[in-house]
Amino acid sequence: MSRASGSRLSSESDAASPVTWSAVRATGRSCHGGGRAPTLRGGQTLAMHIPAKVDYGIRALLALAAAGTPQTAEHLAGEQGLPPRFLGAILADLRRAGIVASQRGAEGGYRLAREPAAITIADVIRALDGPLAEVRGFRPEATSYEGAAENLQQVWVAVRASLRLVLEKITLTDVISGKLPPHVQKLVTDPDAWVAH
């Protein structure tokens, strides 16, 4: 979730990457199999990756919430500078998840299926990318370690809990208004939060 990861969200090819933002990488490899975790210049491995699919989906939902009326995928794509066909597929996934609804006719397009204050960022991530945190493809509570690593499971559970503390508490309305919950705003105002480590 670092600002540096934003550079990885600029093309459709990112969405096809086997690495998802939800993977807690204990080994430096994707929990979904295949290739190495994406790297920044200098060989630094990204611990978390927000795929284009999630970024685009959230941006389209924010545009829908701000419009307040049904919008076509083409209009949303143009407003946010997104690839129309790819956004169409994302909106179809969000419709299946019950986050948006579609309507036909002259006034047709997509609309939010719930009030924007009832849709959290976590809802969108889960609909488009699965669980918030996984370790090698397993949920944190399903991991088991022995010996010196016996207590590592607690770390992964804490990581997921910290993600929930942010992502389950921020709604589309919060993002549009810029009024984040106080505990989240406190994180944002910490200068160290903006520095890559």
N, C-alpha and C positions, 0 to 999 in steps of 0.2 A: 503494500500500500504506500510505498514511498513515492514522493513526487518524481523521482527518477524513473519509476516504472511507467509514467505517462508516455514516455517516448516509445514504448512497446505497443501502444494502442492505436497505431495509425493506419493499419491495413486489415483487409479481410483475412490475410494469411495468418495473422495473430490468432484469430478465432479458431483456426483449424489446428493450432498447436496442441499437442497432447498434454501440455502443462497447464494446469488450472490454478487460479488464485487460491482455491480452497485447500491446496495441498500443503501440509506441514512437512517439509522435506527433512527427514532425519538423515537421509543418506545423500542428498544432493541430486537425487533422481526423481522424476515425476512419479507420483503414486499411480498414475494411469498408464504406466508402462511406456516403453519407447525411449525417447531421447533424453538428453541432459536437460537440467533446468536452464532457463534462459539466463544469459549473462550480460552484464554491463561491460563498458570499456574497462580494461585492466583485469578482466577475468573474474570480477566479483559476481558471485551467484546471487540472483534475486531469491529471497526467501519466500516471497509471495508474489503472485502475478494475477492481476485483474484482466481477464481476457476481453478482447474487443466486444464480444457478444454481450457481456455484462455492462460494460461502459456504454455501448450504444443503446442497450435496452433501457437503462436508467435515464439517459438523456432524452430518449423518445417519450418516456413516461412523464418526465418533468415538463416537456413541451406540451404534452396532452393535458396535463394538470393546469398549466398556465393558460392554455387556450379555453378550456371549459366547454368546448364543443367538439363534435367528432371531427377527426382529421384523417386524411389519407396517409398511407405509408410514404407516398411520394412527397407530399407536403412536409411531413416530419423529417424525412431524409434531407430535403432541400434546406429546411430551417437549421438543421444541426450539422449539415455537411457530411451526411452519412451515405453509404452505398445503398440505393433503394431496394435492390433485390435481397440483399442480406438483411436489411431492416425488416422487410416483409416476412422473412422466415422467423426473425426474432419475435415480431408481433404475433405471429401464429403460435409460437411457443407460449407467449404470455397470455394469449387467449385460452389455450388449453389449460393453463394454470389458474384461470379465473381472475387474472389481474386486469385484463382489458376485455372488452366486448366489441364485436363488429356489427355494423348495421349497413344495410343496402340502401340504394336509392340516391336521389340527387343530394340529399344531406348526409350521405353515407360516409363511412370511414370507421376509424377506431375511436373508442372512448374508454375512460377508466371504468372498470366494473365495480369499483368501490370508491369511496371518498379518498382523496389524496392523503388526508390525515390518517387513514387506516391502512396505508400501504407503506411498509418499511423497506429500507434498502436490503435487509436480510431476506424479505419475501422475494424480492426480484432476483437476488443472487441464487437462492435455492431453486427458484423456478427455471433459471437459465443455466446454472452451473452445478447444482447439487449442494451437498452439505457445506457448511462454512469452514470446517476443518477436518482433514483426514490425515492419517499417518500411514503411508504405504498402501493406501486404499481402504484402510480400516478407520472406523470412528475411534476417537481417542480412548473412550472407555473400554473398547474391545482389544486394546493393546495389552501386552503382558511382557515383562522383562524380568531378568534374573540377575543375581550378583550385584555388581556395582551399579548397574542400570535399573535396579529394582524400582526406584522412585520416579523414573522418567515419565511414566504414565501420567503422574500428577502435573508435570510440566505441560504436557499436551492438552490435558483437560483444562488447565488454567489458560492456555492460549485460546482455546475455543471460547471459554467464558469471557475473556477480554474482548474477543470479536463480537460476541453477543451484546456486551455492554455498550458497544458503539452501534453496531449495525441493526440491532433489534429496537433501538431507541430513536432512530432517525427516520422520519417519514418524508414523503415527497413534499408535503407542506413545509416541513422544517427547512429543507434544502432551498426551495423556492423563496421562502421568506428570509433565509439567512439566519434564522433564529434557531441555532442548534441547542440541544439540551445542555444545561450548565456543565455537566461532567464532561461532555464532549467538547464544548467550547474551551474549557480549561486545557484540554489536551492540545487543541489547535493553537492556543495563545502561548504555549511553551515554545520558546525559540528553538530548543533542541529537536522538536518534532519536525522541523523543516530542514534539518541537516542530515544528509546521508551518512550512514555509519558502515 
